Amino acid sequence: MTMNQPILVTGAHRSGTTWVGKILAADHNTAYISEPLNVLHRRGVYRANVKHWYQYITSDNEADYFPAFQQLLSFRYHLFWELSSLRSQKDFLRMGRDLSIFMKGRLLGQRALLKDPFAVFSTPWFAQRLNCKVVITIRHPGGFASSLKRLNWNFDFRDLLNQPILMRDHLESDRADMEAIPAGDIVGQSALLWRMIYRSVHSNLGQFPDFKVVRHEDLSLDPVAGYKSLYKSLGLTFDEKIRNTILNSSSSENPVELSKKKVHSVKLDSRANMNNWKKRLTPEEVIRIRKLTEDVSHLFYTENEW
């Protein structure tokens, strides 16, 4: 069963989902598909409309998403829909890339590997309805907040507040905090979002103990051992080619910090990058993040990791 099961790699954005997804996709039996639940996703890849960041999917609203995911997992590429959405040469090149992935996936019978941070609230649905093996990445709340601060990425909580089912199932207790957070308060936004995401992750682990939670920091410290264990748990083939891919992505010869123009690159000095957040954040910001996340962060991080 594992040989054919799709794999979902999710977790908060800027938590290492791209790195994990790309390394797992180094197995030649997998087909890497990026962010179908991104509001700006390619229509050739995923035909359904996605209105909200972190779109929540359950049996209550699955009719809007399930058929499109069935087509995606069968590697049915919607060429006409993609052609009608092309706006630039970059779009055209992306179409060629995605079409090639889908054709190869279908011809070779590969396992679909979905890398999508925006699926994190919906992991039970992906496991139950799409039979996905689920990998959830987690990054220290300080590292998460510092990454968003560096990139100046605000988060609009209306994307969560305007999802009644998500609010009902997970976030009603956070309504007042979401409504009160200022638009430009990136550090506060990051801490609040981290707390809500990983509280729901921890809650889901009780029902789905086979979900694999991997800490970005553990992979950064010992990437070969970490990924070898992950490969084994997913039924993927770990060989010398995979080992070299991991070493190349995490080498000390790579940049200590990614350029803002290459925010999705996976080539980084993984060890050196681990504690960059302690330099980027002020002591006051660290104290604030810790206070806002402490009811959840202790489930994943120790006192000494602050």
N, C-alpha and C positions, 0 to 999 in steps of 0.2 A: 504493500500500500504506500509506503514511504516513497518508493521510486517514482510514483505518479502524482503525489500530493503537491499542490502549489505551496509556495513558501511566501509568507508575508513578513517583511521587515518593517517595523514601525517603532514609534516612540516620538517624543517631542521633536519638532524641527530643530536643527542645530544640535542634535544629540548623538550624531555619528551614524545615522541611518544610511547615508550614502556610502560611507566607508565600508560598513558591514555588508550592505547590499552588493557593492562592487566586488568585494573579496569573495563572497559566496557565489557570485556569478562567474568567478574564474573557473568554476567547475564547468566543463564543456557540455554537461547535460542540463544546464539551466539557461533560461532566457530572461534577461533582465528587462523589466518593464517599470518605468519610473512614474510614480505619482498620478495614477488615474483619478484620485480624489482631489487633486490640485484644482482650484477654481479655474486656473488657466490651462488645464490639461489639453492635449492634442485630441481633436475629435476623431481622428482616424484610429487612435488607440482605444479610446473609451467614448462611446456614443452618448451616454446619458449626460444631462445637465447637472452640474454641481454648483449650488448656490452659495454655500458657506465653507469657509476654512474650518477644518475639523468636523466635516459633515458626519453626523451620527446616523448609523443605519441599524435598524432592528426589524423584527417581523411586522412592526406597525407601518413602516414606510418602504419596505424592501421592493415593492412592485416598481418603484422608480429607478432602482439600481440593479436588481438581480439579473434581469435579462442581459443587460449590457456587460455585466461581469461574466456571465456564461459565455458570451461571444468572445470576450477578451481571453478567457482561459482556454478557449478552443482555437486561439490564434486567428480569429477572423478580423482582418484589418479592413476598415471602412474607407476605402480609397476615395470614393466620391465625396464623402463628408470632409475628408482632409483637404482635398483639392479646393473645395469651396471656401476653406478657411485660410488658405495661404495668403500671406501679406508681404513676404520678403524672401530673399535668397536663403536666409537662415532657416525659415520655415520649410522651404523646399528641401534643404539638406537634411533637416530633421525627419521629414517625411520619408526620404530614402533610407535613413537609418532605421526608423521604426518598421517600415515595410520589410526590410531585410531581416530584422529580428523576428517578426511574426512568421515570415515564410520559412525561415530556418527552424523556428520552434515547431511549426506544424509538420514539416518534412521529416525532422529528426525525432519527433516525439519528446521534446524537451519538457522539463518542469518549469512552469511559469514562476518567476521570482518577482514578486511585487514589492518594490521599495516605496513606501508611502507613509510618511509621518502623520498625515492627516486621517489615517484610518485608526489611530490609537484608541479612541473611545469605542470603536466598533469591533474590536478584536473578537468578542464572543460570536458575533454574527459571521465574521470571516471564518472562524473555526467550525461553526456548526453548519452553515449553509454552503460555504465554498470548500469545506474540508481542508483548510489551510493549516500548515504547520506555522506557528506564530513565534517570531523572534522580536523581543521588545528591547530597544536600547535605552539606557538611562545615563545621563550625564549629571555630575554634581550641580546642584542649583546655582552655585557661584559661577561655574564654568558656563552654564546655559545663559545666565543673565549677562555675563561679561561678553559673550559672543554677540548677543543681540544689541548690547550697548555699543560695541565696536562698530557694528554694521548700521546702527541707527534704525533698527527695525522695530517700529511700533506694532502693537497688536490691538485690533479693534474688537472688543469683547461683545459687540453686537452680533458678531458671527456665532457666538455661543448663546447669547440671550435670546436670539430670534429662532432658536431651535427648541420648541416646547417639549419634545420627547426627551432630548438630552438634559434639559433643565429638570424635568420630572424624575429622570432615572439617576442623575449624578450630581447636578450642580445647583439645585435650588438653594441650598444652604450658603452658597457663595454669591447669590444674586446681589446683595447689598454691596459687597466688596467690588464686584465687577462694575456696578453702576457708579461707584464712587471714585474709581481709579482715574486720575487725570490722563488726558490723551497723550501727553509727551513724557509721561513717567515710565520710561522703558524698563528701568530696574524693578520698579514695583509691579509692572505688568508681567515681567518675566517670572518673578517669584510666585505671583498668584497663579499664572498659567501652569507653572511647574507643579505647584501643590495640587491643583485640580487634576492634572493628567495622571500623576503618579499615585494619587489616592485611588483613582479609578483602576489603575493597573494593579495595585496591591489588592484591592477588593476582588478583582476578577481572578486573581491567582488562586483564591480559595476554591473556586468552581472549576478552574482550568489549570491544575498543577503542572501540566505538561508544557505550558507556555514557557519559553526560554527567555529569561531576563539577563541581559549582559550589560555590565557597567563599562562605559567608555574608558574609564581609568584603568580597569583591569586589562582590557585589550591593549591599551597604550603601553602598559608596563611590560607585558609579555605577550605580544601579538601572535607569535607562532603557536604557543601552547593554547592560548585562548581560542584562536580560530580552529585549531585542530580538534579541540573538544566540541566546538560548535558544529563543525563538519560532521563529526561522528553522530551527534544527536539528531542531525537532519538527514542522515543516510547519504551524504555526499562523499565524493572520493578525494581524499587528501593525498597529494603526491608532491614530488620535488618541484614541479612547476608552480603549484599553489604556494608552497613554502617561499619560493623566490618572489612570487607576486606580493606576498605579505611583507617580506623583508624590503622590497623595493618601495612599498607604500609607506613604510614606517621608519626608514633609515635615518640615522643621525645626520646624514648628508643632505637630507631634505630641509626645506625652510622650517624655521621654528614657528612661524606664523604665516598663514595664507594671505596672499594679496586680496584686497577687497574686490578685485576684478575676477578672481578665481575662487569664489566662496564655496564651490562644489567640488574642488579638486580633492583627491584622496592621497596626495603625496605630501607628507608632513613628517617632521621629526616628532613622533608620537610621544616620547618621554618628555621632551622639552616643552611640548605644548600643554602638558597636563596642568601645570600650575600658572599658566599665563594669567588666569583670572585673578590671582592674588596680587598681581602687579597692576592690572587694569582697573580694578575696583578700589574705591577708597575704603578705609576701615569702617566708616559709617555705613557705607553701602553693604558691606559684608554682614555687619550686625543686623541691618534691616532685612536682608534676604534670609538670614538664619531665623530671625524671629517670625517672618511670614511663612516659612516652610517647615518649621521645627516639628509640627505635629505629624508630618509625613516623612521628612528627610531622615529622621532617625531609623526608619524602617530599611533604609538602603545605605546610609553612611554613618560612620562612627564619629564620636566626639573629636578624635584626633585628625579627622579628614577635613576639618574646618581650619 
